[in-house]
Amino acid sequence: MKNKFWEKIIILSIGAAFVLSFALWFLAPHRRRYVMKFQSTDHDGLCLEERYVPVSAGDSMLQFVDELLLGPETAHYRHLFSPGTRTIYCFVRNKVLFVNLSDEVLLQTGDSSSIRDGTEIFKENILSNFRNIKGIEMFVGGKYVSWAE
């Protein structure tokens, strides 16, 4: 008789834990995992940084680009562009990303990659995290950047 009682308690506990974990998962804000690449300040080459960006009803590409422009979380990595660079517009049409960045891109600071390197790394980040993107058209201050490809 005692064994039946404990079996019921264990089964109810497992069931309650399952229901609780499912409810917490369902109510928690959903996040998407991205792997971002930045230049290292210590050595040549790119370093990877993992980020979880909340999924919202908005544009995931714009959220990703904004997060990328914020720069690395690690102090030993370089920003892609000068701090303060922001997105003026960002949209996808026919599998091509159109992105216009502010003029701060042109202000090269010591803790950011060169403009050309930053642009190449930006492109790598987009293409590796968004497999549906086949091309990138980049603008700075509304002017087309021909060397972005």
FIMAR-469584 format. One record per atom (N, C-alpha, C): residue number from 1; atom name; x, y, z. Coordinates in nm, 2 decimals. Example, Ala and Ser with C-alpha at 12.3 -4.5 7.8 and 13.67 -1.06 7.14 Angstrom:
// residues 2
R  num  atomo    east   north      up
R    1      N    1.32   -0.57    0.78
R    1     CA    1.23   -0.45    0.78
R    1      C    1.32   -0.33    0.78
R    2      N    1.28   -0.22    0.71
R    2     CA    1.37   -0.11    0.71
R    2      C    1.29    0.00    0.79
This chain:
// residues 149
R  num  atomo    east   north      up
R    1      N    0.08   -0.12    0.00
R    1     CA    0.00    0.00    0.00
R    1      C    0.09    0.13    0.00
R    2      N    0.20    0.12    0.08
R    2     CA    0.29    0.24    0.08
R    2      C    0.35    0.26   -0.05
R    3      N    0.39    0.15   -0.12
R    3     CA    0.45    0.17   -0.25
R    3      C    0.36    0.24   -0.35
R    4      N    0.24    0.21   -0.35
R    4     CA    0.14    0.27   -0.44
R    4      C    0.13    0.42   -0.42
R    5      N    0.13    0.46   -0.29
R    5     CA    0.13    0.60   -0.25
R    5      C    0.25    0.67   -0.31
R    6      N    0.37    0.62   -0.29
R    6     CA    0.49    0.69   -0.33
R    6      C    0.50    0.69   -0.49
R    7      N    0.45    0.58   -0.55
R    7     CA    0.45    0.58   -0.70
R    7      C    0.36    0.70   -0.75
R    8      N    0.24    0.72   -0.69
R    8     CA    0.15    0.82   -0.73
R    8      C    0.22    0.96   -0.70
R    9      N    0.28    0.98   -0.59
R    9     CA    0.35    1.10   -0.56
R    9      C    0.46    1.13   -0.66
R   10      N    0.54    1.03   -0.70
R   10     CA    0.65    1.05   -0.80
R   10      C    0.59    1.08   -0.93
R   11      N    0.49    1.01   -0.97
R   11     CA    0.42    1.04   -1.11
R   11      C    0.36    1.18   -1.11
R   12      N    0.30    1.22   -1.00
R   12     CA    0.24    1.36   -0.99
R   12      C    0.35    1.46   -0.99
R   13      N    0.46    1.44   -0.93
R   13     CA    0.57    1.53   -0.92
R   13      C    0.63    1.55   -1.06
R   14      N    0.65    1.44   -1.13
R   14     CA    0.71    1.45   -1.26
R   14      C    0.61    1.52   -1.36
R   15      N    0.48    1.49   -1.35
R   15     CA    0.38    1.56   -1.43
R   15      C    0.38    1.71   -1.40
R   16      N    0.38    1.74   -1.27
R   16     CA    0.38    1.89   -1.23
R   16      C    0.51    1.96   -1.28
R   17      N    0.62    1.89   -1.27
R   17     CA    0.75    1.95   -1.32
R   17      C    0.74    1.98   -1.47
R   18      N    0.68    1.88   -1.54
R   18     CA    0.67    1.89   -1.69
R   18      C    0.57    2.01   -1.72
R   19      N    0.46    2.02   -1.66
R   19     CA    0.36    2.13   -1.68
R   19      C    0.43    2.26   -1.65
R   20      N    0.50    2.27   -1.54
R   20     CA    0.56    2.39   -1.50
R   20      C    0.67    2.44   -1.60
R   21      N    0.75    2.34   -1.64
R   21     CA    0.86    2.38   -1.73
R   21      C    0.80    2.42   -1.87
R   22      N    0.69    2.35   -1.91
R   22     CA    0.63    2.39   -2.04
R   22      C    0.57    2.53   -2.03
R   23      N    0.51    2.56   -1.91
R   23     CA    0.45    2.69   -1.90
R   23      C    0.55    2.80   -1.89
R   24      N    0.66    2.78   -1.82
R   24     CA    0.77    2.87   -1.82
R   24      C    0.83    2.90   -1.96
R   25      N    0.85    2.79   -2.03
R   25     CA    0.90    2.80   -2.17
R   25      C    0.81    2.88   -2.25
R   26      N    0.68    2.86   -2.24
R   26     CA    0.58    2.92   -2.33
R   26      C    0.57    3.07   -2.29
R   27      N    0.58    3.11   -2.16
R   27     CA    0.57    3.25   -2.12
R   27      C    0.70    3.33   -2.13
R   28      N    0.81    3.26   -2.14
R   28     CA    0.94    3.33   -2.15
R   28      C    0.95    3.40   -2.28
R   29      N    1.02    3.51   -2.29
R   29     CA    1.05    3.57   -2.42
R   29      C    1.14    3.49   -2.51
R   30      N    1.09    3.47   -2.63
R   30     CA    1.17    3.38   -2.72
R   30      C    1.28    3.46   -2.78
R   31      N    1.40    3.39   -2.80
R   31     CA    1.52    3.46   -2.85
R   31      C    1.57    3.38   -2.96
R   32      N    1.64    3.45   -3.05
R   32     CA    1.70    3.38   -3.16
R   32      C    1.85    3.39   -3.15
R   33      N    1.92    3.28   -3.17
R   33     CA    2.06    3.27   -3.15
R   33      C    2.13    3.32   -3.28
R   34      N    2.23    3.41   -3.27
R   34     CA    2.31    3.46   -3.38
R   34      C    2.46    3.44   -3.34
R   35      N    2.54    3.41   -3.44
R   35     CA    2.68    3.41   -3.41
R   35      C    2.74    3.53   -3.49
R   36      N    2.80    3.62   -3.42
R   36     CA    2.86    3.74   -3.48
R   36      C    3.01    3.73   -3.49
R   37      N    3.06    3.79   -3.59
R   37     CA    3.21    3.79   -3.61
R   37      C    3.26    3.93   -3.60
R   38      N    3.37    3.94   -3.52
R   38     CA    3.44    4.07   -3.51
R   38      C    3.59    4.05   -3.52
R   39      N    3.66    4.15   -3.55
R   39     CA    3.81    4.15   -3.55
R   39      C    3.86    4.15   -3.41
R   40      N    3.97    4.08   -3.39
R   40     CA    4.03    4.08   -3.26
R   40      C    4.14    4.19   -3.25
R   41      N    4.15    4.25   -3.13
R   41     CA    4.26    4.35   -3.11
R   41      C    4.39    4.28   -3.08
R   42      N    4.39    4.16   -3.04
R   42     CA    4.50    4.09   -2.99
R   42      C    4.58    4.02   -3.10
R   43      N    4.51    3.97   -3.20
R   43     CA    4.57    3.89   -3.31
R   43      C    4.49    3.91   -3.44
R   44      N    4.55    3.86   -3.55
R   44     CA    4.49    3.87   -3.68
R   44      C    4.37    3.77   -3.68
R   45      N    4.27    3.80   -3.76
R   45     CA    4.16    3.70   -3.78
R   45      C    4.04    3.75   -3.71
R   46      N    3.93    3.67   -3.73
R   46     CA    3.80    3.70   -3.67
R   46      C    3.77    3.61   -3.55
R   47      N    3.70    3.67   -3.46
R   47     CA    3.66    3.60   -3.34
R   47      C    3.50    3.59   -3.34
R   48      N    3.45    3.49   -3.28
R   48     CA    3.31    3.47   -3.28
R   48      C    3.25    3.51   -3.15
R   49      N    3.13    3.56   -3.15
R   49     CA    3.05    3.60   -3.03
R   49      C    2.91    3.56   -3.05
R   50      N    2.86    3.49   -2.95
R   50     CA    2.72    3.44   -2.96
R   50      C    2.63    3.53   -2.89
R   51      N    2.52    3.56   -2.96
R   51     CA    2.42    3.65   -2.90
R   51      C    2.28    3.59   -2.92
R   52      N    2.20    3.62   -2.82
R   52     CA    2.06    3.58   -2.83
R   52      C    1.97    3.71   -2.83
R   53      N    1.91    3.73   -2.95
R   53     CA    1.83    3.85   -2.97
R   53      C    1.68    3.82   -2.96
R   54      N    1.61    3.89   -2.87
R   54     CA    1.46    3.86   -2.86
R   54      C    1.39    3.87   -2.99
R   55      N    1.30    3.77   -3.01
R   55     CA    1.22    3.76   -3.13
R   55      C    1.10    3.84   -3.10
R   56      N    1.07    3.94   -3.19
R   56     CA    0.95    4.02   -3.17
R   56      C    0.87    4.03   -3.30
R   57      N    0.76    4.10   -3.30
R   57     CA    0.68    4.11   -3.42
R   57      C    0.75    4.20   -3.53
R   58      N    0.86    4.27   -3.49
R   58     CA    0.93    4.35   -3.58
R   58      C    1.02    4.28   -3.68
R   59      N    1.10    4.35   -3.74
R   59     CA    1.19    4.30   -3.85
R   59      C    1.32    4.24   -3.78
R   60      N    1.34    4.11   -3.80
R   60     CA    1.45    4.04   -3.74
R   60      C    1.58    4.09   -3.80
R   61      N    1.58    4.13   -3.93
R   61     CA    1.70    4.17   -4.00
R   61      C    1.75    4.31   -3.94
R   62      N    1.65    4.40   -3.92
R   62     CA    1.68    4.53   -3.86
R   62      C    1.74    4.51   -3.71
R   63      N    1.68    4.42   -3.64
R   63     CA    1.72    4.39   -3.50
R   63      C    1.87    4.34   -3.50
R   64      N    1.89    4.25   -3.60
R   64     CA    2.03    4.19   -3.61
R   64      C    2.13    4.30   -3.65
R   65      N    2.10    4.38   -3.75
R   65     CA    2.19    4.49   -3.79
R   65      C    2.22    4.59   -3.68
R   66      N    2.11    4.63   -3.61
R   66     CA    2.13    4.72   -3.49
R   66      C    2.22    4.66   -3.38
R   67      N    2.20    4.53   -3.36
R   67     CA    2.28    4.46   -3.26
R   67      C    2.42    4.45   -3.30
R   68      N    2.44    4.43   -3.43
R   68     CA    2.58    4.42   -3.49
R   68      C    2.65    4.55   -3.48
R   69      N    2.58    4.66   -3.50
R   69     CA    2.64    4.80   -3.50
R   69      C    2.67    4.84   -3.36
R   70      N    2.60    4.78   -3.26
R   70     CA    2.64    4.81   -3.12
R   70      C    2.78    4.77   -3.09
R   71      N    2.83    4.67   -3.16
R   71     CA    2.96    4.62   -3.14
R   71      C    2.97    4.50   -3.05
R   72      N    3.09    4.46   -3.03
R   72     CA    3.11    4.34   -2.95
R   72      C    3.09    4.36   -2.80
R   73      N    3.06    4.25   -2.73
R   73     CA    3.05    4.26   -2.59
R   73      C    3.19    4.24   -2.52
R   74      N    3.28    4.18   -2.59
R   74     CA    3.41    4.16   -2.54
R   74      C    3.50    4.28   -2.57
R   75      N    3.58    4.32   -2.47
R   75     CA    3.67    4.43   -2.49
R   75      C    3.78    4.41   -2.59
R   76      N    3.82    4.29   -2.61
R   76     CA    3.93    4.25   -2.70
R   76      C    3.89    4.24   -2.85
R   77      N    3.77    4.28   -2.88
R   77     CA    3.72    4.27   -3.02
R   77      C    3.70    4.42   -3.07
R   78      N    3.71    4.44   -3.20
R   78     CA    3.69    4.57   -3.25
R   78      C    3.55    4.59   -3.30
R   79      N    3.50    4.71   -3.29
R   79     CA    3.37    4.74   -3.35
R   79      C    3.39    4.73   -3.50
R   80      N    3.28    4.70   -3.57
R   80     CA    3.29    4.70   -3.72
R   80      C    3.31    4.84   -3.78
R   81      N    3.23    4.93   -3.72
R   81     CA    3.24    5.07   -3.76
R   81      C    3.25    5.16   -3.64
R   82      N    3.27    5.29   -3.66
R   82     CA    3.29    5.38   -3.55
R   82      C    3.17    5.37   -3.45
R   83      N    3.19    5.37   -3.32
R   83     CA    3.08    5.37   -3.23
R   83      C    2.98    5.49   -3.26
R   84      N    2.86    5.47   -3.25
R   84     CA    2.76    5.57   -3.29
R   84      C    2.70    5.55   -3.42
R   85      N    2.76    5.46   -3.50
R   85     CA    2.70    5.43   -3.63
R   85      C    2.56    5.37   -3.61
R   86      N    2.46    5.42   -3.68
R   86     CA    2.33    5.36   -3.67
R   86      C    2.27    5.33   -3.81
R   87      N    2.16    5.26   -3.80
R   87     CA    2.09    5.22   -3.92
R   87      C    1.99    5.33   -3.96
R   88      N    1.99    5.38   -4.08
R   88     CA    1.89    5.47   -4.13
R   88      C    1.78    5.39   -4.19
R   89      N    1.80    5.29   -4.27
R   89     CA    1.70    5.20   -4.32
R   89      C    1.76    5.07   -4.35
R   90      N    1.68    4.97   -4.34
R   90     CA    1.73    4.83   -4.36
R   90      C    1.60    4.75   -4.40
R   91      N    1.61    4.69   -4.52
R   91     CA    1.50    4.61   -4.57
R   91      C    1.55    4.50   -4.67
R   92      N    1.47    4.40   -4.69
R   92     CA    1.51    4.29   -4.78
R   92      C    1.40    4.29   -4.89
R   93      N    1.45    4.29   -5.02
R   93     CA    1.37    4.28   -5.13
R   93      C    1.43    4.18   -5.23
R   94      N    1.36    4.08   -5.28
R   94     CA    1.41    3.98   -5.37
R   94      C    1.54    3.92   -5.33
R   95      N    1.55    3.88   -5.20
R   95     CA    1.67    3.82   -5.14
R   95      C    1.79    3.91   -5.14
R   96      N    1.77    4.04   -5.15
R   96     CA    1.88    4.13   -5.14
R   96      C    1.86    4.23   -5.02
R   97      N    1.96    4.24   -4.94
R   97     CA    1.95    4.33   -4.83
R   97      C    1.99    4.47   -4.87
R   98      N    1.91    4.57   -4.85
R   98     CA    1.94    4.71   -4.87
R   98      C    1.96    4.77   -4.73
R   99      N    2.08    4.83   -4.71
R   99     CA    2.10    4.89   -4.58
R   99      C    2.17    5.02   -4.60
R  100      N    2.12    5.12   -4.53
R  100     CA    2.18    5.25   -4.53
R  100      C    2.23    5.29   -4.39
R  101      N    2.36    5.31   -4.37
R  101     CA    2.41    5.34   -4.24
R  101      C    2.45    5.49   -4.24
R  102      N    2.45    5.54   -4.11
R  102     CA    2.48    5.68   -4.09
R  102      C    2.62    5.72   -4.13
R  103      N    2.64    5.85   -4.14
R  103     CA    2.78    5.90   -4.18
R  103      C    2.89    5.87   -4.08
R  104      N    2.85    5.82   -3.96
R  104     CA    2.96    5.79   -3.86
R  104      C    3.05    5.68   -3.91
R  105      N    3.00    5.60   -4.01
R  105     CA    3.08    5.49   -4.06
R  105      C    3.22    5.55   -4.11
R  106      N    3.21    5.67   -4.16
R  106     CA    3.33    5.74   -4.22
R  106      C    3.43    5.79   -4.12
R  107      N    3.39    5.80   -3.99
R  107     CA    3.48    5.84   -3.89
R  107      C    3.55    5.72   -3.83
R  108      N    3.68    5.70   -3.87
R  108     CA    3.75    5.59   -3.83
R  108      C    3.81    5.61   -3.69
R  109      N    3.78    5.53   -3.59
R  109     CA    3.84    5.54   -3.46
R  109      C    3.93    5.43   -3.44
R  110      N    4.02    5.44   -3.34
R  110     CA    4.12    5.34   -3.31
R  110      C    4.06    5.20   -3.26
R  111      N    3.94    5.20   -3.21
R  111     CA    3.89    5.08   -3.16
R  111      C    3.79    5.01   -3.26
R  112      N    3.79    5.06   -3.38
R  112     CA    3.71    4.99   -3.48
R  112      C    3.79    4.94   -3.60
R  113      N    3.73    4.85   -3.67
R  113     CA    3.80    4.80   -3.79
R  113      C    3.81    4.91   -3.90
R  114      N    3.90    4.89   -3.99
R  114     CA    3.90    4.98   -4.11
R  114      C    3.77    4.98   -4.18
R  115      N    3.73    5.08   -4.25
R  115     CA    3.60    5.08   -4.32
R  115      C    3.59    4.97   -4.41
R  116      N    3.69    4.94   -4.49
R  116     CA    3.68    4.82   -4.58
R  116      C    3.67    4.69   -4.51
R  117      N    3.75    4.67   -4.40
R  117     CA    3.74    4.54   -4.33
R  117      C    3.60    4.54   -4.26
R  118      N    3.56    4.65   -4.20
R  118     CA    3.43    4.65   -4.13
R  118      C    3.31    4.61   -4.23
R  119      N    3.32    4.66   -4.35
R  119     CA    3.22    4.63   -4.45
R  119      C    3.22    4.48   -4.49
R  120      N    3.34    4.43   -4.51
R  120     CA    3.35    4.29   -4.54
R  120      C    3.30    4.20   -4.43
R  121      N    3.33    4.23   -4.31
R  121     CA    3.29    4.15   -4.19
R  121      C    3.14    4.17   -4.17
R  122      N    3.09    4.29   -4.20
R  122     CA    2.94    4.31   -4.19
R  122      C    2.87    4.22   -4.29
R  123      N    2.93    4.21   -4.41
R  123     CA    2.87    4.12   -4.52
R  123      C    2.88    3.98   -4.47
R  124      N    2.99    3.94   -4.42
R  124     CA    3.00    3.80   -4.37
R  124      C    2.90    3.76   -4.27
R  125      N    2.88    3.86   -4.17
R  125     CA    2.78    3.83   -4.06
R  125      C    2.64    3.82   -4.12
R  126      N    2.61    3.90   -4.21
R  126     CA    2.47    3.89   -4.27
R  126      C    2.45    3.76   -4.34
R  127      N    2.55    3.72   -4.43
R  127     CA    2.54    3.60   -4.51
R  127      C    2.54    3.47   -4.43
R  128      N    2.62    3.48   -4.32
R  128     CA    2.63    3.35   -4.24
R  128      C    2.51    3.33   -4.15
R  129      N    2.44    3.44   -4.11
R  129     CA    2.33    3.43   -4.02
R  129      C    2.19    3.43   -4.09
R  130      N    2.19    3.48   -4.22
R  130     CA    2.06    3.48   -4.29
R  130      C    2.09    3.41   -4.43
R  131      N    2.06    3.28   -4.43
R  131     CA    2.09    3.20   -4.55
R  131      C    2.01    3.24   -4.67
R  132      N    1.90    3.31   -4.65
R  132     CA    1.81    3.34   -4.76
R  132      C    1.86    3.47   -4.83
R  133      N    1.96    3.54   -4.78
R  133     CA    2.01    3.66   -4.84
R  133      C    2.11    3.62   -4.94
R  134      N    2.10    3.67   -5.06
R  134     CA    2.19    3.64   -5.17
R  134      C    2.28    3.76   -5.21
R  135      N    2.25    3.88   -5.17
R  135     CA    2.33    4.00   -5.20
R  135      C    2.30    4.11   -5.10
R  136      N    2.40    4.20   -5.10
R  136     CA    2.38    4.32   -5.01
R  136      C    2.42    4.44   -5.08
R  137      N    2.33    4.54   -5.08
R  137     CA    2.35    4.67   -5.13
R  137      C    2.36    4.77   -5.02
R  138      N    2.48    4.82   -5.00
R  138     CA    2.51    4.91   -4.89
R  138      C    2.52    5.05   -4.93
R  139      N    2.46    5.14   -4.84
R  139     CA    2.47    5.28   -4.86
R  139      C    2.52    5.34   -4.73
R  140      N    2.59    5.45   -4.74
R  140     CA    2.64    5.53   -4.63
R  140      C    2.59    5.67   -4.65
R  141      N    2.50    5.72   -4.56
R  141     CA    2.45    5.86   -4.58
R  141      C    2.37    5.87   -4.71
R  142      N    2.31    5.77   -4.75
R  142     CA    2.23    5.77   -4.88
R  142      C    2.31    5.75   -5.00
R  143      N    2.44    5.74   -5.00
R  143     CA    2.52    5.72   -5.12
R  143      C    2.57    5.57   -5.13
R  144      N    2.56    5.52   -5.25
R  144     CA    2.59    5.38   -5.27
R  144      C    2.74    5.35   -5.24
R  145      N    2.77    5.24   -5.18
R  145     CA    2.91    5.20   -5.15
R  145      C    2.94    5.09   -5.24
R  146      N    3.02    5.12   -5.35
R  146     CA    3.05    5.01   -5.45
R  146      C    3.14    4.91   -5.40
R  147      N    3.23    4.93   -5.30
R  147     CA    3.32    4.83   -5.26
R  147      C    3.27    4.74   -5.15
R  148      N    3.14    4.75   -5.12
R  148     CA    3.08    4.67   -5.02
R  148      C    3.06    4.52   -5.07
R  149      N    3.07    4.50   -5.20
R  149     CA    3.05    4.37   -5.26
R  149      C    3.18    4.31   -5.27
